[in-house]
């Protein structure tokens, strides 16, 4: 960890505390035998998170067909993985309620879209979709912490990084700050006790190794999300994907065309968490 990153985390007032519900969800990511009833009970005790989860569980994205009236119904009807993702997203958004001068709604819309896209891309891969969703949701959280700590420097970096690749953004951040949001986000994930596999994805998704499929998924999801949100043609989005990653993940224009309707639902879903 660089001295600049140490400085951020030395300022205790800048490090947000996570809700108990979120701590339990993070712990459950490590436990394949998680007690569903116990997790549902913990979530049910947090009225704010429960209300958000139920609202999202009743959205058109899940297409349940009937009213989801309780947390236990939500677990049963949408499944444990989807339920856990909703709780994590609702909890994380609630951690950062207001950051002066920072467009939080836009930030979370993008991160939610990346998370959902990562989940969709991982559907046919032998990867933990829970981990992919969480990594997508957290992938740029370091940018938010940098902004909270150094708002003026962060503003100029945000402006300079519009329309460039994550790898180029790392170089700009390192040049101006002596650190980057990848390492800051990785350290936050470590301090919040996320699994090491997720920490690694956050720290290296800009230039994933050839055998690091999870980090490749997040990079692809980031590129596709930016393209969808800017209205870029599917052919152009395909061209922006690194060829080796597109090949590894079986992503081409045909795949994007097939998932077009899902993308529309994902856009609505990403906005509904705010």
C-alpha positions in Angstrom: 0.0 0.0 0.0 1.4 3.4 -1.0 1.9 6.2 1.4 -0.9 8.2 -0.3 -3.4 5.3 0.2 -2.2 5.0 3.8 -3.0 8.7 4.2 -6.6 8.2 3.1 -7.2 5.4 5.5 -5.4 7.2 8.3 -8.2 9.8 8.3 -10.7 7.7 10.2 -13.5 10.2 9.6 -13.3 9.5 5.9 -13.8 5.8 6.2 -17.5 5.0 6.3 -18.9 2.3 8.6 -20.9 -0.4 7.0 -24.3 -1.5 8.3 -24.6 -4.7 10.3 -26.8 -6.1 7.6 -24.0 -5.6 5.0 -21.5 -7.2 7.3 -23.6 -10.3 7.5 -24.0 -10.4 3.7 -20.3 -10.1 3.2 -19.7 -12.9 5.7 -22.2 -15.1 3.9 -20.2 -14.8 0.7 -17.6 -17.0 2.3 -20.1 -19.5 3.6 -21.7 -21.9 1.1 -23.9 -23.3 3.9 -25.4 -20.0 5.0 -28.6 -20.2 7.0 -31.1 -18.5 4.7 -33.7 -18.0 7.5 -31.1 -16.4 9.7 -29.9 -14.0 7.0 -33.5 -13.1 6.2 -34.2 -12.4 9.9 -31.2 -10.1 10.1 -32.2 -8.2 7.0 -35.8 -8.0 8.3 -34.6 -6.2 11.4 -33.3 -3.3 9.3 -36.5 -1.4 8.2 -34.7 0.9 5.7 -32.9 -1.9 3.9 -35.9 -4.2 4.1 -38.1 -1.6 2.4 -35.5 -1.1 -0.4 -35.1 -4.8 -1.0 -38.8 -5.5 -1.2 -39.3 -2.6 -3.6 -36.6 -4.0 -5.8 -37.8 -7.6 -5.6 -41.2 -6.3 -6.9 -39.6 -4.6 -9.9 -40.2 -5.8 -13.5 -36.6 -7.0 -13.8 -37.4 -10.1 -11.6 -40.8 -10.7 -13.2 -42.2 -12.6 -10.2 -45.8 -12.3 -11.3 -47.1 -11.7 -7.8 -46.5 -9.4 -4.9 -43.4 -10.0 -2.8 -44.7 -9.1 0.7 -42.0 -10.2 3.1 -38.2 -10.7 3.2 -38.7 -14.5 3.4 -40.9 -14.3 0.3 -38.1 -12.4 -1.4 -35.5 -15.1 -0.7 -37.8 -17.8 -1.8 -39.1 -16.2 -5.0 -35.9 -14.5 -6.4 -33.4 -16.9 -4.9 -30.6 -16.5 -2.4 -28.0 -15.1 -4.8 -30.3 -12.4 -6.2 -31.5 -11.6 -2.7 -28.0 -11.2 -1.4 -27.2 -8.9 -4.3 -30.1 -6.7 -3.5 -29.2 -6.4 0.1 -25.6 -5.7 -0.7 -26.5 -3.0 -3.2 -29.1 -1.4 -0.9 -26.7 -1.4 2.0 -23.8 0.0 0.0 -25.8 2.9 -1.4 -27.0 3.8 2.1 -23.4 4.0 3.4 -22.8 7.1 1.2 -25.8 9.3 1.6 -24.3 12.6 0.4 -20.9 13.7 -0.9 -20.8 17.5 -1.6 -20.2 18.1 -5.3 -20.1 14.4 -6.3 -22.9 13.0 -8.6 -23.8 10.0 -6.4 -26.9 9.0 -8.4 -24.9 8.8 -11.7 -22.1 6.9 -9.9 -24.4 4.3 -8.5 -26.4 3.9 -11.7 -23.2 3.1 -13.5 -21.9 0.7 -10.8 -25.2 -1.1 -10.6 -25.3 -1.5 -14.4 -21.7 -2.9 -14.3 -22.7 -5.3 -11.5 -25.8 -6.6 -13.3 -23.9 -6.9 -16.6 -21.1 -8.9 -14.8 -23.8 -11.2 -13.5 -25.3 -11.7 -17.0 -21.8 -12.3 -18.6 -21.0 -14.8 -15.9 -24.1 -16.7 -16.4 -22.5 -19.2 -18.8 -19.1 -19.2 -17.1 -18.0 -21.4 -14.1 -17.5 -18.4 -11.9 -19.1 -17.1 -8.7 -21.8 -14.8 -9.9 -22.1 -13.4 -6.3 -18.4 -12.3 -6.5 -18.9 -10.9 -10.0 -21.9 -8.8 -8.9 -20.2 -7.6 -5.8 -17.0 -6.7 -7.7 -19.0 -4.8 -10.3 -20.8 -2.9 -7.6 -17.5 -2.0 -5.9 -15.2 -1.7 -8.9 -14.8 2.1 -8.7 -15.5 2.7 -5.0 -12.0 4.0 -4.7 -12.9 7.0 -6.8 -15.5 8.0 -4.3 -13.0 7.7 -1.4 -10.4 9.7 -3.3 -13.0 12.4 -3.9 -14.0 12.5 -0.3 -10.4 13.0 0.8 -9.1 15.2 -2.0 -12.2 16.8 -3.7 -10.4 19.5 -5.8 -7.8 17.1 -7.2 -10.4 14.5 -7.8 -12.6 16.9 -9.8 -9.8 17.6 -12.3 -9.0 13.9 -12.6 -12.7 13.1 -13.3 -12.7 15.6 -16.0 -9.4 14.4 -17.5 -10.6 10.8 -17.5 -13.8 11.2 -19.5 -13.9 8.8 -22.4 -10.6 7.0 -21.6 -9.9 3.4 -20.7 -9.5 2.2 -17.1 -5.8 1.5 -17.7 -5.3 5.1 -18.9 -7.2 6.4 -15.9 -4.8 4.5 -13.5 -1.9 6.3 -15.2 -3.4 9.7 -14.8 -4.4 9.1 -11.1 -0.9 7.8 -10.3 0.7 10.8 -12.0 -1.4 13.4 -10.2 -2.0 11.7 -6.8 0.7 9.0 -6.4 -2.1 6.4 -6.1 -5.1 5.2 -8.0 -8.7 4.2 -7.3 -7.9 0.5 -8.0 -5.6 0.2 -5.0 -7.8 2.4 -2.8 -10.9 0.3 -3.6 -8.9 -3.0 -3.0 -7.8 -1.7 0.4 -11.4 -0.7 1.3 -12.7 -4.2 0.3 -10.0 -5.7 2.5 -10.9 -3.5 5.5 -14.6 -4.4 5.0 -13.6 -8.1 5.0 -14.7 -9.0 1.4 -13.2 -12.2 0.1 -9.6 -11.9 -1.2 -10.8 -13.0 -4.7 -13.0 -9.9 -4.8 -10.3 -7.6 -3.5 -8.0 -8.8 -6.4 -10.7 -8.1 -9.0 -11.2 -4.5 -7.8 -7.4 -3.9 -7.8 -6.6 -5.3 -11.2 -9.7 -5.1 -13.5 -8.0 -2.5 -15.7 -5.4 -4.9 -17.0 -6.5 -8.4 -16.1 -4.1 -11.4 -16.6 -4.9 -13.9 -19.3 -6.1 -16.4 -16.8 -8.1 -14.0 -14.6 -11.6 -14.4 -16.0 -13.4 -12.6 -13.2 -11.4 -9.4 -13.7 -11.9 -9.8 -17.4 -15.6 -9.9 -16.8 -15.6 -6.7 -14.9 -13.5 -4.9 -17.5 -15.9 -6.1 -20.2 -18.9 -5.0 -18.1 -17.4 -1.6 -17.6 -16.9 -1.1 -21.3 -20.3 -2.3 -22.2 -22.0 -0.3 -19.5 -20.4 2.9 -20.7 -21.4 2.1 -24.2 -25.0 1.4 -23.3 -25.3 4.6 -21.2 -23.8 6.8 -23.9 -26.1 5.2 -26.6 -23.1 3.8 -28.6 -23.9 1.4 -31.4 -23.5 -2.3 -30.5 -20.9 -2.7 -33.3 -18.8 0.0 -31.8 -19.1 -1.4 -28.3 -17.9 -4.8 -29.6 -14.9 -3.0 -31.2 -14.0 -1.4 -27.9 -13.7 -4.8 -26.1 -10.1 -6.2 -26.1 -10.2 -9.0 -28.6 -8.6 -11.6 -26.3 -11.2 -10.8 -23.6 -14.1 -10.8 -26.0 -12.9 -14.3 -27.2 -12.4 -15.7 -23.6 -15.9 -14.5 -22.6 -17.7 -15.3 -25.8 -18.8 -11.7 -26.3 -19.5 -10.5 -29.8 -22.1 -8.4 -31.6 -24.5 -11.3 -31.8 -24.4 -11.8 -28.1 -25.0 -8.1 -27.5 -28.0 -8.2 -29.9 -29.4 -11.2 -28.1 -29.1 -9.5 -24.8 -30.5 -6.1 -26.0 -33.8 -6.5 -24.2 -32.1 -7.5 -21.0 -29.9 -4.3 -21.3 -33.1 -2.2 -21.2 -34.2 -3.9 -18.0 -30.8 -3.6 -16.5 -30.8 0.2 -17.1 -34.2 0.4 -15.3 -32.9 -1.8 -12.5 -29.7 0.2 -12.0 -31.8 3.4 -11.6 -34.3 1.8 -9.2 -31.7 1.4 -6.4 -31.5 5.2 -5.9 
